[in-house]
């Protein structure tokens, strides 16, 4: 009986570990397949899009989109799909990382839009992290390292997040590869929802401040897609 009770206590964390393992096996498979397809489509990259996708638990809250019926994650995915649709040139390669307590690289210099969409659409990536606080600043610093060797002024950074994060200390400048950084906020900016002992809502003030500090732009993407003028570098003639 004691052994049975011990097994019962162990079962929930074991299920989480198993699910995390399956999720990251799928991520690795998708990334491998995407890298293989990217090599087959060997057009030289002249422009880069770095996507930094928030996968923290607060992104599962449903207060986004028209009428607030959409999850923040789904709204972020819709924004990403819209941006990719306007950056369809083979010369634009996409690097994508997800973040929660830090940023984890998913795929680098990929030309396969379908692969990128699969990462944004319903994969429970947050379970690969230990529960904790969302560290957007640490994740931005990690993202900068991912693209530091790209050509100067070749990269547009798109951050998709609700801004529900720890205080923004320790922020480093973006490398010279970055020409533009866009913070696209999701979630209701006025009405919060309780999660993990605090009221969570799109933090416009923090996102605007981060954008100013990095010389970038903040856009409230809860109802409107990212304006085309902010994507002009991605669509510039070669």
C-alpha positions in Angstrom: 0.0 0.0 0.0 2.8 2.5 0.8 4.4 1.7 -2.6 1.1 2.3 -4.3 0.6 5.7 -2.6 4.2 6.7 -3.6 3.5 5.8 -7.2 0.3 7.9 -7.1 2.3 10.9 -5.9 4.9 10.4 -8.6 2.5 9.9 -11.5 1.6 13.6 -12.1 5.3 14.9 -12.4 6.1 11.8 -14.5 3.3 12.6 -16.9 4.6 16.2 -17.2 8.1 15.0 -18.0 6.8 12.5 -20.5 4.7 15.2 -22.3 7.7 17.6 -22.3 9.8 14.9 -23.8 7.3 14.2 -26.5 6.9 17.9 -27.3 10.6 18.5 -27.7 11.0 15.4 -29.7 8.4 16.9 -32.1 10.2 20.2 -32.0 13.5 18.5 -32.9 11.8 16.6 -35.7 10.1 19.7 -37.1 13.4 21.7 -36.9 15.3 18.9 -38.7 12.8 18.6 -41.5 12.7 22.4 -41.8 16.5 22.6 -42.0 16.5 19.9 -44.7 13.9 21.7 -46.7 15.7 25.0 -46.3 18.9 23.6 -47.7 16.9 22.4 -50.7 15.6 26.0 -51.2 19.1 27.5 -51.4 18.3 31.1 -52.3 20.7 33.4 -50.6 19.3 35.3 -47.7 19.5 39.1 -48.0 17.1 39.8 -45.1 16.3 38.1 -41.9 13.2 38.0 -39.6 13.8 36.9 -36.0 10.6 35.9 -34.3 10.6 35.8 -30.5 7.4 34.1 -29.4 6.1 34.2 -25.8 5.0 30.8 -24.7 4.5 31.5 -20.9 1.3 30.3 -19.2 -0.3 33.7 -19.4 -0.4 33.4 -23.2 -3.1 30.8 -22.7 -5.5 33.3 -21.2 -8.5 34.2 -23.4 -8.9 37.9 -23.5 -7.6 38.7 -27.0 -9.0 39.5 -30.4 -12.4 40.9 -31.2 -14.7 40.4 -28.2 -11.9 38.9 -26.1 -12.7 35.3 -27.0 -9.3 34.4 -28.5 -6.3 33.2 -26.4 -3.3 35.4 -26.4 -1.3 32.6 -28.0 -3.8 32.3 -30.9 -3.7 36.0 -31.4 0.1 36.0 -31.5 -0.1 33.2 -34.1 -2.5 35.2 -36.2 -0.1 38.2 -36.1 2.8 36.1 -37.1 0.9 34.5 -40.0 0.0 38.0 -41.3 3.6 39.2 -41.1 4.9 36.1 -42.9 2.3 36.6 -45.6 3.8 40.0 -46.3 7.4 38.7 -46.2 7.1 35.9 -48.6 10.3 36.5 -50.6 12.8 33.5 -50.7 15.4 36.1 -49.8 13.8 36.5 -46.3 14.9 33.8 -43.9 13.3 33.3 -40.5 14.9 32.5 -37.2 12.5 31.6 -34.5 12.9 31.2 -30.7 10.3 30.7 -28.0 10.6 32.2 -24.5 9.4 32.0 -21.0 12.2 32.1 -18.4 14.7 32.3 -21.2 14.7 32.0 -25.0 15.2 28.6 -26.7 16.1 28.4 -30.4 13.6 26.5 -32.5 14.9 27.0 -36.0 17.5 29.2 -37.7 17.5 30.8 -41.2 14.5 28.9 -42.3 12.6 29.5 -45.6 9.7 27.2 -44.8 6.8 29.3 -43.6 4.6 26.2 -42.9 7.2 25.0 -40.4 7.3 28.4 -38.6 3.5 28.3 -38.5 3.5 24.8 -36.9 5.6 26.1 -34.0 3.2 28.9 -33.3 0.0 26.9 -33.7 -0.9 24.8 -30.6 2.4 23.2 -29.6 2.5 23.4 -25.7 6.1 24.7 -25.7 5.8 26.1 -22.2 6.0 22.6 -20.6 9.6 22.4 -21.5 10.4 25.1 -18.9 10.5 24.9 -15.1 7.6 26.9 -13.7 8.8 30.5 -13.0 8.6 34.1 -14.0 8.7 35.3 -17.6 12.0 37.0 -18.2 11.6 39.0 -21.4 14.8 41.0 -20.9 16.9 37.8 -20.6 15.2 36.4 -23.6 15.9 39.6 -25.7 19.5 39.3 -24.7 19.6 35.7 -25.8 17.8 36.5 -29.1 20.5 39.2 -29.8 23.1 36.5 -29.5 21.3 34.3 -32.1 21.6 36.9 -34.8 24.8 38.8 -33.9 26.7 37.2 -36.9 24.1 38.1 -39.5 25.0 41.0 -41.9 24.7 44.5 -40.5 21.2 46.0 -40.6 19.8 42.8 -42.2 17.4 41.7 -39.4 13.9 42.6 -38.3 13.0 41.4 -34.8 9.4 40.6 -34.1 8.5 40.0 -30.4 5.1 38.5 -29.8 4.1 38.8 -26.1 1.6 40.1 -23.6 4.5 41.8 -21.7 3.6 40.0 -18.4 7.2 39.7 -17.3 9.7 40.4 -14.5 11.2 43.9 -14.2 13.3 45.0 -17.2 16.8 45.2 -15.7 20.0 44.1 -17.4 18.9 44.9 -21.0 21.7 44.8 -23.5 21.8 46.7 -26.8 20.8 44.7 -29.9 23.7 43.7 -32.2 24.5 45.7 -35.4 22.7 43.0 -37.4 19.3 44.3 -36.1 17.8 47.1 -38.2 14.4 47.2 -36.6 12.7 45.7 -33.6 8.9 45.5 -33.2 7.1 44.6 -30.0 3.6 43.3 -30.9 1.5 43.1 -27.7 -1.5 40.7 -27.3 -4.2 40.5 -24.7 -6.6 43.1 -23.3 -4.5 46.1 -22.1 -7.2 47.4 -19.8 -9.0 44.4 -18.2 -6.7 41.9 -16.4 -7.2 38.2 -15.6 -5.8 36.5 -12.5 -3.1 33.9 -13.0 -0.4 32.6 -10.6 -1.4 35.1 -7.9 -1.4 38.3 -9.9 -3.5 40.2 -12.4 -2.2 39.6 -15.9 -3.0 41.9 -18.9 -1.1 43.3 -21.8 1.6 45.5 -20.3 1.6 48.4 -22.7 3.8 50.6 -20.5 6.6 48.0 -20.2 6.5 47.1 -23.9 6.6 50.7 -24.9 9.5 51.4 -22.6 11.5 48.4 -23.9 10.8 49.5 -27.5 12.1 53.0 -26.7 15.2 51.7 -25.0 16.0 49.5 -28.1 15.1 52.2 -30.6 12.2 50.1 -31.8 8.4 50.2 -32.1 5.5 49.1 -29.9 2.3 48.0 -31.6 -0.9 47.0 -29.8 -1.7 43.8 -31.8 -4.7 42.8 -29.8 -7.1 43.9 -32.6 -5.0 45.1 -35.5 -2.2 43.5 -37.4 1.3 44.9 -37.5 1.3 47.9 -40.0 3.0 47.3 -43.3 5.2 50.4 -42.9 6.9 48.7 -40.0 7.8 45.7 -42.2 9.2 47.8 -45.1 12.7 46.5 -44.6 11.5 42.9 -45.1 9.9 43.8 -48.4 12.5 46.1 -49.8 13.8 45.3 -53.3 16.9 43.2 -53.4 
